[in-house]
Amino acid sequence: MRGLAIVAVLLLSGCLATTSEELQQTKEPIRVPSARTPSAAIGCVARAYESSVGVTVATREGPQAGTWEATARTPGMGLYSVLYALATPADNGSTLEVWVSQSMGVDELLGKLRGC
């Protein structure tokens, strides 16, 4: 019971992630250019985050034609996302837009995206 109370406090304080839709509505995305196609760029993001302990990443085609998306979640937290990424086609590859919860800093995020 005490563990549930701690999770509730963290959720209310914004320390834990929300759904991917809430991340997009409440956070500013970090935009990163990529020389890769959208599917390859999202695959790179997925591999980078799957190497993080305790994170599960799902990828799929995005909401618009030619786009791909990835959602990273912590197992056991249901729909609570720690990261949502969208790759859209660009002239020389793609553009990654990444929304991240407060549980991960920008420097850590950019470090994981190097090479994507």
N, C-alpha and C positions, 0 to 999 in steps of 0.2 A: 504494500500500500504506500509506503514511504517513497519507493522508487517512482510510482505513478505521480505522486505529488511533485517530485523534483522535475519530471518530464513536463508536467503541466506548467510549472513556474518558468522553465526554460522556453517553452513554446510561447507563453504570454509575453515574455521579455524579448522575444525575437532572437534568442540565441540558437534555436534550432531552425532548420529550414521549413519552408511551407510547401504547398503544391507548386508545380512548375508554372501554372497560370498565375498564382500569387507572386512568384518571383518576378515574372514579367511585368506585373502591374505595380510592384512596389520597389523594384530595384532598377538602376540604370545598367544597361548592358556594357560589357567591355567588348570593343570591336577590334578584331585582329584579322589582317589580310592573310590569305593562304594561297600558295601556288598550286595547291591540290584541288581536285574537283570537290564539289560539296560532299559526295559520299565518302571519298577518301579522307577529307578533312575531319568529318564526324567520326570516321573509324579511328583516326589518330587521337582524337579527344577521348574516345571510349577506351582505347588502350592505355592512355596516360592515366585515366582515373581508375581503371580496373586494377592498376598496380597499387593503388592506395588501399590500405588495409580497411576492410569493413565497408567498402563501397561497391554497389552493383550498378552497372550502366546498361541501359537499353537504348538501342538506336532504331530508327525507322524513317521512312520517307516523310518529309515535312508537309506542312499544310498547303503549300503552293508547289506547282510543277517544278521539278528540278532541285527542290530543297531537301535537306536532310536534317534530322534533329536527334539529340541525345539527352537523356535524363539520367542523372546519377542520384541514387538513393542509398540510404543506410538501411541494411536489412533489419527487419523488426519494427521499422517506423512507418510501415504502410505507404501512404502516398506522399510522405514528407520528403521533398527533394533537397539536395544540397547543391545541385547544379542543373541548369537547363541550357543547352547550346543549340543554335540554329545556324546552318551553313547555307548560304545563298550563292548562286552563280555570280561571278564577276568577270571582268575582261580577261584577267590573267590568272584564273583559278576560281577562288571563292572568297567570301567574307564570312568570318565566324562572328556571331554575336553570342556572348556568354553572360548569363545571369547567374550569380552565385549568392548563396546565403551568407549570413554574417559569420558562419562557422569557419569560413575559409578567407584568408586575406588575399588582396589583389596580387601581391608579389608571389605568393604561392601559386595562385592561378596562372599567372603569366609564365612562371617557371615550368608548369606542367604543359603549357601550350606551345613551348618552343619546338619548332620543327613541324608543327601541324600546319 
